[in-house]
């Protein structure tokens, strides 16, 4: 099943809340592993998520964040870029 990309206004407060509530899986490897196991309902990508990673995302809704991986990492209080994250079912 192909993934559905959605552009639009994503409230970053909602992403931060999902992270604080423990619903957000961060990092490319963790997100792809959980996606393969069918445990994610949504995947967030950044403006700098590589195409080869995007091509591996199938079967879930994909939301494009209007920020790069470094900014997402900072927003979530991390010292590293986060190019991909997913919301647990």
C-alpha positions in Angstrom: 0.0 0.0 0.0 1.6 3.3 -1.0 2.0 6.0 1.6 0.0 9.1 1.5 1.9 12.4 1.7 0.2 15.3 3.3 1.4 18.8 3.1 -0.3 21.3 5.4 -0.1 23.0 8.7 1.2 20.6 11.3 1.1 22.1 14.7 4.6 21.5 16.2 3.1 21.7 19.7 1.2 18.5 18.8 4.5 16.8 17.8 6.2 17.9 21.0 3.2 16.6 23.1 3.4 13.2 21.3 7.1 13.1 22.2 6.4 14.0 25.8 3.6 11.4 26.1 6.0 8.7 24.8 4.0 8.2 21.6 6.8 9.3 19.3 9.5 7.0 18.0 12.5 9.1 16.9 15.4 8.2 14.6 15.5 6.6 11.2 16.4 3.1 12.3 13.9 2.9 15.1 11.1 4.4 13.0 11.7 2.1 10.1 11.9 -0.9 12.4 8.5 0.0 14.1 7.0 0.7 10.6 8.0 -2.7 9.3 6.4 -4.3 12.4 3.2 -2.4 11.7 3.3 -0.4 15.0 3.0 3.1 13.6 0.0 5.1 12.4 1.8 8.2 11.1 5.3 9.1 10.0 6.8 12.6 10.1 9.5 13.5 7.6 11.6 16.7 7.6 12.7 18.8 4.7 16.1 17.0 4.8 14.9 13.4 5.0 16.8 11.6 2.2 14.9 10.3 -0.7 16.2 6.7 -0.2 14.7 6.8 3.3 11.4 8.3 2.0 11.1 5.4 -0.5 11.1 2.9 2.4 7.9 4.4 4.0 4.8 2.5 3.0 1.4 1.7 4.5 1.0 4.8 6.7 0.1 8.4 6.4 3.2 10.6 5.9 3.2 14.2 7.1 5.9 16.6 5.9 7.2 18.9 8.6 8.3 22.4 7.5 11.7 22.1 9.3 15.0 20.4 8.8 16.3 17.5 10.8 18.6 19.7 13.0 15.7 21.9 14.0 13.4 19.0 14.8 16.2 17.5 17.0 16.5 20.9 18.8 12.7 21.2 19.2 12.6 17.8 20.9 15.5 18.7 23.2 18.1 16.4 21.5 21.7 17.2 20.5 21.3 15.4 17.2 19.3 15.8 14.0 16.0 13.8 13.7 15.1 13.2 10.0 12.3 10.7 10.6 10.0 10.0 13.5 6.7 8.1 13.8 3.6 8.0 16.0 2.8 4.7 17.7 -0.6 3.1 17.2 
